[in-house]
Each structure stands twice: as C-alpha cells, then as structure tokens.
Amino acid sequence: MAEPRWRTSSYSTHNGECVEVAALGDDIVGIRDTKNRAAGTLVVTQAAMSALIVSLRGSEVATLVD
C-alpha cells in the first residue's frame, strides 16, 4: 500500500493546530493531530467519519471552524 496522503481542511489556518485525515484503505479513514503526530492515528470507518462530519455541521463546533 502506498503512503497515505494526509490533508487538512481548507478552513485550516495553517498554524499547526488542526487535524489531518487520510484514506488508509477500503472504507478506512485515519485522523491525527498536526501538533502531535507521534501520538498516533485514530482509525475509523468511512461511515463513522461521515456521521461525525454530519454531527459537527449541526452543532456549534462547526460554526467555530467554518
């Protein structure tokens, strides 16, 4: 498998205080903290990632990053 292509949100301020996501395989998404990549990666299914995004868009947290 090729190295994952990590990316940040287009809403990121590029100050190193955000999360990165990458496709890690079929239906698997990795999430990591840009400030502490050595801490590891949270691995979730695509369905779980989609549910998280939908949930955040409907909350006050989403307005803080939009």
The first five atom37 places (N, CA, C, CB, O) and aatype in JSON, in Angstrom:
{
  "aatype": [12, 0, 6, 14, 1, 17, 1, 16, 15, 15, 18, 15, 16, 8, 2, 7, 6, 4, 19, 6, 19, 0, 0, 10, 7, 3, 3, 9, 19, 7, 9, 1, 3, 16, 11, 2, 1, 0, 0, 7, 16, 10, 19, 19, 16, 5, 0, 0, 12, 15, 0, 10, 9, 19, 15, 10, 1, 7, 15, 6, 19, 0, 16, 10, 19, 3],
  "atom_mask": [
    [1, 1, 1, 1, 1],
    [1, 1, 1, 1, 1],
    [1, 1, 1, 1, 1],
    [1, 1, 1, 1, 1],
    [1, 1, 1, 1, 1],
    [1, 1, 1, 1, 1],
    [1, 1, 1, 1, 1],
    [1, 1, 1, 1, 1],
    [1, 1, 1, 1, 1],
    [1, 1, 1, 1, 1],
    [1, 1, 1, 1, 1],
    [1, 1, 1, 1, 1],
    [1, 1, 1, 1, 1],
    [1, 1, 1, 1, 1],
    [1, 1, 1, 1, 1],
    [1, 1, 1, 0, 1],
    [1, 1, 1, 1, 1],
    [1, 1, 1, 1, 1],
    [1, 1, 1, 1, 1],
    [1, 1, 1, 1, 1],
    [1, 1, 1, 1, 1],
    [1, 1, 1, 1, 1],
    [1, 1, 1, 1, 1],
    [1, 1, 1, 1, 1],
    [1, 1, 1, 0, 1],
    [1, 1, 1, 1, 1],
    [1, 1, 1, 1, 1],
    [1, 1, 1, 1, 1],
    [1, 1, 1, 1, 1],
    [1, 1, 1, 0, 1],
    [1, 1, 1, 1, 1],
    [1, 1, 1, 1, 1],
    [1, 1, 1, 1, 1],
    [1, 1, 1, 1, 1],
    [1, 1, 1, 1, 1],
    [1, 1, 1, 1, 1],
    [1, 1, 1, 1, 1],
    [1, 1, 1, 1, 1],
    [1, 1, 1, 1, 1],
    [1, 1, 1, 0, 1],
    [1, 1, 1, 1, 1],
    [1, 1, 1, 1, 1],
    [1, 1, 1, 1, 1],
    [1, 1, 1, 1, 1],
    [1, 1, 1, 1, 1],
    [1, 1, 1, 1, 1],
    [1, 1, 1, 1, 1],
    [1, 1, 1, 1, 1],
    [1, 1, 1, 1, 1],
    [1, 1, 1, 1, 1],
    [1, 1, 1, 1, 1],
    [1, 1, 1, 1, 1],
    [1, 1, 1, 1, 1],
    [1, 1, 1, 1, 1],
    [1, 1, 1, 1, 1],
    [1, 1, 1, 1, 1],
    [1, 1, 1, 1, 1],
    [1, 1, 1, 0, 1],
    [1, 1, 1, 1, 1],
    [1, 1, 1, 1, 1],
    [1, 1, 1, 1, 1],
    [1, 1, 1, 1, 1],
    [1, 1, 1, 1, 1],
    [1, 1, 1, 1, 1],
    [1, 1, 1, 1, 1],
    [1, 1, 1, 1, 1]
  ],
  "atom_positions": [
    [[0.85, -1.2, 0.0], [0.0, 0.0, 0.0], [0.88, 1.25, 0.0], [-0.96, 0.01, 1.23], [1.9, 1.3, 0.7]],
    [[0.5, 2.23, -0.78], [1.24, 3.49, -0.85], [1.07, 4.28, 0.44], [0.76, 4.34, -2.06], [0.14, 4.06, 1.21]],
    [[1.99, 5.19, 0.67], [1.9, 6.07, 1.84], [0.61, 6.87, 1.79], [3.13, 7.02, 1.93], [0.22, 7.34, 0.72]],
    [[-0.07, 7.03, 2.93], [-1.3, 7.83, 2.94], [-1.03, 9.28, 2.57], [-1.97, 7.76, 4.31], [0.03, 9.82, 2.89]],
    [[-1.98, 9.89, 1.91], [-1.88, 11.32, 1.58], [-2.69, 12.09, 2.63], [-2.41, 11.62, 0.11], [-3.91, 12.18, 2.52]],
    [[-2.02, 12.62, 3.63], [-2.67, 13.35, 4.71], [-3.04, 14.74, 4.22], [-1.75, 13.43, 5.95], [-2.29, 15.37, 3.47]],
    [[-4.21, 15.21, 4.64], [-4.64, 16.56, 4.25], [-5.39, 17.22, 5.39], [-5.54, 16.51, 2.99], [-5.95, 16.56, 6.27]],
    [[-5.37, 18.54, 5.37], [-6.09, 19.32, 6.37], [-7.27, 20.01, 5.7], [-5.14, 20.37, 7.05], [-7.35, 20.06, 4.47]],
    [[-8.15, 20.53, 6.49], [-9.32, 21.23, 5.98], [-8.9, 22.5, 5.26], [-10.29, 21.55, 7.11], [-7.9, 23.14, 5.62]],
    [[-9.66, 22.86, 4.25], [-9.4, 24.14, 3.58], [-9.7, 25.32, 4.5], [-10.25, 24.25, 2.29], [-9.29, 26.44, 4.23]],
    [[-10.42, 25.06, 5.6], [-10.72, 26.09, 6.59], [-9.59, 26.25, 7.6], [-12.0, 25.77, 7.31], [-9.64, 27.16, 8.43]],
    [[-8.59, 25.41, 7.55], [-7.48, 25.44, 8.49], [-6.7, 26.73, 8.33], [-6.55, 24.22, 8.29], [-6.57, 27.27, 7.23]],
    [[-6.18, 27.23, 9.45], [-5.39, 28.46, 9.4], [-3.91, 28.19, 9.16], [-5.55, 29.24, 10.7], [-3.12, 29.12, 9.1]],
    [[-3.54, 26.93, 9.01], [-2.17, 26.51, 8.73], [-1.19, 26.95, 9.81], [-1.73, 27.06, 7.39], [-0.02, 27.2, 9.54]],
    [[-1.69, 27.03, 11.05], [-0.82, 27.36, 12.18], [-0.41, 26.11, 12.95], [-1.52, 28.34, 13.11], [0.17, 26.22, 14.03]],
    [[-0.7, 24.94, 12.4], [-0.31, 23.69, 13.04], [-1.27, 23.21, 14.1], [0.0, 0.0, 0.0], [-0.96, 22.25, 14.81]],
    [[-2.41, 23.84, 14.22], [-3.38, 23.46, 15.24], [-4.66, 22.96, 14.59], [-3.67, 24.64, 16.18], [-5.71, 23.61, 14.67]],
    [[-4.55, 21.82, 13.94], [-5.72, 21.25, 13.29], [-5.55, 19.74, 13.24], [-5.93, 21.84, 11.86], [-4.59, 19.2, 13.77]],
    [[-6.47, 19.08, 12.61], [-6.35, 17.64, 12.41], [-6.14, 17.37, 10.93], [-7.59, 16.9, 12.94], [-6.5, 18.17, 10.07]],
    [[-5.56, 16.22, 10.66], [-5.36, 15.77, 9.3], [-6.14, 14.48, 9.12], [-3.84, 15.56, 8.99], [-6.33, 13.72, 10.07]],
    [[-6.59, 14.24, 7.91], [-7.28, 12.99, 7.58], [-6.63, 12.37, 6.35], [-8.79, 13.23, 7.34], [-6.04, 13.06, 5.52]],
    [[-6.74, 11.04, 6.26], [-6.22, 10.33, 5.1], [-7.01, 9.05, 4.9], [-4.71, 10.02, 5.27], [-7.44, 8.42, 5.86]],
    [[-7.19, 8.68, 3.64], [-7.76, 7.38, 3.31], [-6.65, 6.35, 3.55], [-8.31, 7.32, 1.82], [-5.56, 6.46, 3.0]],
    [[-6.95, 5.35, 4.38], [-5.96, 4.33, 4.71], [-6.22, 3.0, 4.04], [-5.9, 4.14, 6.2], [-5.43, 2.07, 4.16]],
    [[-7.31, 2.89, 3.35], [-7.68, 1.66, 2.67], [-9.15, 1.68, 2.36], [0.0, 0.0, 0.0], [-9.82, 2.71, 2.52]],
    [[-9.65, 0.56, 1.92], [-11.08, 0.47, 1.6], [-11.91, 0.76, 2.84], [-11.43, -0.92, 1.04], [-11.85, 0.01, 3.82]],
    [[-12.67, 1.82, 2.81], [-13.61, 2.17, 3.87], [-12.94, 2.51, 5.21], [-14.57, 1.04, 4.07], [-13.6, 2.45, 6.25]],
    [[-11.65, 2.85, 5.21], [-10.94, 3.18, 6.45], [-10.35, 4.58, 6.33], [-9.83, 2.13, 6.75], [-9.72, 4.92, 5.32]],
    [[-10.55, 5.4, 7.36], [-10.05, 6.77, 7.39], [-9.18, 6.94, 8.63], [-11.22, 7.8, 7.39], [-9.54, 6.48, 9.72]],
    [[-8.04, 7.6, 8.47], [-7.18, 7.92, 9.59], [-7.33, 9.38, 9.95], [0.0, 0.0, 0.0], [-7.51, 10.24, 9.08]],
    [[-7.26, 9.67, 11.25], [-7.36, 11.04, 11.76], [-6.2, 11.24, 12.73], [-8.75, 11.32, 12.46], [-5.97, 10.39, 13.59]],
    [[-5.46, 12.35, 12.59], [-4.36, 12.61, 13.51], [-4.24, 14.1, 13.8], [-3.04, 12.07, 12.94], [-4.73, 14.94, 13.05]],
    [[-3.59, 14.4, 14.9], [-3.38, 15.77, 15.36], [-2.09, 16.31, 14.75], [-3.33, 15.84, 16.92], [-1.05, 15.67, 14.87]],
    [[-2.15, 17.46, 14.11], [-0.95, 18.02, 13.48], [0.09, 18.45, 14.51], [-1.32, 19.19, 12.61], [1.28, 18.5, 14.2]],
    [[-0.34, 18.77, 15.72], [0.6, 19.2, 16.76], [1.38, 18.03, 17.35], [-0.14, 19.92, 17.86], [2.48, 18.22, 17.88]],
    [[0.82, 16.82, 17.27], [1.46, 15.68, 17.91], [1.24, 14.41, 17.08], [0.92, 15.5, 19.34], [0.54, 13.49, 17.51]],
    [[1.81, 14.37, 15.92], [1.64, 13.22, 15.03], [2.16, 11.93, 15.65], [2.34, 13.47, 13.7], [1.66, 10.85, 15.36]],
    [[3.17, 12.05, 16.52], [3.74, 10.87, 17.17], [2.75, 10.2, 18.12], [5.0, 11.25, 17.92], [2.96, 9.05, 18.52]],
    [[1.69, 10.9, 18.5], [0.69, 10.33, 19.41], [-0.11, 9.22, 18.74], [-0.26, 11.42, 19.91], [-0.77, 8.44, 19.42]],
    [[-0.06, 9.15, 17.44], [-0.75, 8.07, 16.75], [-1.91, 8.55, 15.91], [0.0, 0.0, 0.0], [-2.12, 9.75, 15.73]],
    [[-2.63, 7.6, 15.41], [-3.73, 7.85, 14.47], [-4.99, 7.17, 14.96], [-3.37, 7.36, 13.06], [-4.98, 6.0, 15.34]],
    [[-6.07, 7.91, 14.93], [-7.39, 7.34, 15.2], [-7.89, 6.77, 13.87], [-8.39, 8.41, 15.8], [-7.9, 7.48, 12.86]],
    [[-8.3, 5.52, 13.87], [-8.76, 4.86, 12.65], [-10.24, 4.57, 12.78], [-7.95, 3.55, 12.38], [-10.68, 3.92, 13.74]],
    [[-11.02, 5.04, 11.81], [-12.48, 4.86, 11.81], [-12.93, 4.42, 10.43], [-13.21, 6.16, 12.25], [-12.19, 4.54, 9.45]],
    [[-14.15, 3.93, 10.36], [-14.73, 3.59, 9.06], [-15.18, 4.87, 8.36], [-15.91, 2.6, 9.21], [-15.37, 5.91, 8.99]],
    [[-15.36, 4.77, 7.06], [-15.87, 5.91, 6.3], [-17.25, 6.32, 6.81], [-15.94, 5.58, 4.8], [-17.55, 7.51, 6.88]],
    [[-18.08, 5.34, 7.18], [-19.42, 5.65, 7.7], [-19.33, 6.42, 9.0], [-20.22, 4.36, 7.91], [-20.11, 7.36, 9.22]],
    [[-18.41, 6.05, 9.88], [-18.24, 6.77, 11.14], [-17.74, 8.19, 10.9], [-17.27, 6.0, 12.07], [-18.17, 9.12, 11.57]],
    [[-16.82, 8.36, 9.95], [-16.31, 9.69, 9.63], [-17.42, 10.56, 9.06], [-15.14, 9.59, 8.63], [-17.53, 11.73, 9.42]],
    [[-18.23, 10.0, 8.19], [-19.35, 10.75, 7.61], [-20.34, 11.17, 8.7], [-20.07, 9.9, 6.55], [-20.83, 12.3, 8.69]],
    [[-20.62, 10.27, 9.63], [-21.54, 10.59, 10.73], [-20.97, 11.69, 11.6], [-21.84, 9.34, 11.57], [-21.7, 12.56, 12.06]],
    [[-19.67, 11.67, 11.85], [-19.02, 12.71, 12.63], [-19.16, 14.07, 11.94], [-17.54, 12.38, 12.86], [-19.49, 15.06, 12.59]],
    [[-18.91, 14.11, 10.66], [-19.0, 15.37, 9.91], [-20.43, 15.9, 9.92], [-18.52, 15.17, 8.45], [-20.64, 17.09, 10.14]],
    [[-21.4, 15.04, 9.69], [-22.8, 15.45, 9.73], [-23.15, 16.0, 11.11], [-23.74, 14.28, 9.37], [-23.82, 17.02, 11.22]],
    [[-22.69, 15.33, 12.15], [-22.96, 15.76, 13.52], [-22.33, 17.13, 13.8], [-22.44, 14.72, 14.52], [-22.96, 17.99, 14.41]],
    [[-21.09, 17.32, 13.37], [-20.41, 18.59, 13.61], [-21.05, 19.74, 12.85], [-18.95, 18.48, 13.23], [-21.12, 20.86, 13.35]],
    [[-21.52, 19.48, 11.66], [-22.17, 20.53, 10.88], [-23.44, 21.03, 11.55], [-22.5, 20.02, 9.49], [-23.85, 22.17, 11.32]],
    [[-24.06, 20.21, 12.36], [-25.29, 20.6, 13.05], [-25.06, 21.13, 14.44], [0.0, 0.0, 0.0], [-26.02, 21.35, 15.18]],
    [[-23.8, 21.35, 14.81], [-23.51, 21.8, 16.17], [-22.8, 23.15, 16.17], [-22.66, 20.76, 16.91], [-22.43, 23.68, 15.12]],
    [[-22.62, 23.69, 17.36], [-21.9, 24.96, 17.5], [-20.44, 24.81, 17.13], [-22.02, 25.49, 18.9], [-19.82, 25.78, 16.69]],
    [[-19.87, 23.62, 17.31], [-18.47, 23.42, 16.98], [-18.23, 23.71, 15.51], [-18.04, 21.99, 17.32], [-17.22, 24.31, 15.15]],
    [[-19.14, 23.3, 14.65], [-18.99, 23.53, 13.22], [-18.92, 25.01, 12.9], [-20.13, 22.88, 12.46], [-18.2, 25.4, 11.98]],
    [[-19.65, 25.85, 13.62], [-19.62, 27.28, 13.34], [-18.28, 27.9, 13.74], [-20.75, 27.98, 14.06], [-17.91, 28.95, 13.22]],
    [[-17.56, 27.26, 14.65], [-16.27, 27.77, 15.06], [-15.21, 27.54, 13.99], [-15.84, 27.13, 16.36], [-14.23, 28.28, 13.93]],
    [[-15.38, 26.52, 13.15], [-14.39, 26.22, 12.14], [-14.81, 26.64, 10.74], [-14.08, 24.76, 12.16], [-14.01, 26.56, 9.81]],
    [[-16.04, 27.07, 10.56], [-16.49, 27.47, 9.22], [-16.0, 28.84, 8.84], [-17.98, 27.44, 9.15], [-16.3, 29.31, 7.75]]
  ]
}
